[in-house]
Amino acid sequence: MIARNTILGFVLISQICVGFIGNSLLFVFYVYMYFIHSHLRKPIDLIFMHLTLGNILTVVFSLTPHIMVYFGAGNAINAVSCKAFLYLYRLSRAISICTTSLLSTFQAITISPRNSKWAWLKSRLSMCIFPSFLFFWILNMLIYIHLIDAEAPRTNVTMVGAGYFQSYCRSEVRNIPSHSFVSFLLIKDILLVIIMICTSLYMVSVLRRHHRRAQHLHSPSLSAQPSPENKATHSILLVVSCFVLFYGLNSLMTLYIFYAPQKNPNLYPITVILSSCYPTLCPFVLMKNSKIISRFYSSIL
């Protein structure tokens, strides 16, 4: 058991290091480009900055308490720190979800044709970014503060029935404000995922139409060279796909654990790893598909 916990601890340490470093590098890049090279400034860079910040917080507050438990420091997590860790993790995760949805919507409107019904929003997009960030933070802070009383430090008592049991905290149905509140949280996340999927499908259709027009107007060699806007769209599509995949897997696993009559402790590490896969991989997906970022860090290194 000790060897198993040590291995899991090192796995989570490697995940938190990779996620923290990747998102920090990307955050530094966008801050540098936005404030130092203002001529290259784009409104969408603010969304990328906010997304990487949300990812950093998610990785840190999701994995840190589990690492403490797996290395034998779980006793340091009392009732207050248990509630704080879970609240900050849920808040940062919600910020990451909202920002990813905003990112896909922003890019879908940006690449929409001039004669589309979304064209009138293009001139107003940049003015909506900061109000959207403020709305995300206030809304999710108010939502998840209602779940603080539902959390308690983990005990050695075997948990049976509906509820969620982590390595350092437990949540029971009887302590949750109401079933309608939980339904509201599920509907909120599902709506955001639906927005991501719809905007992604729209971007794919726009790119396909653009590619067909380019084939008719230019030679195959020219049409095969994507524009910077198209490259950005491809990166965002990969980010959204990555999010939907890991969010879906993590949600299914969490629901199974929550409603399972007998809890299986072996499933908890899987949910922990899955919950941090998206914020860990997200910056590398963006960096891989951006030549500007690659050139920036290659010039430094």
Summary of the structure (lengths in Angstrom):
residues: 301
radius of gyration: 21.2
end to end distance: 41.8
largest distance: 70.1
contacts: 901
relative contact order: 0.13
helix: 81%
strand: 4%
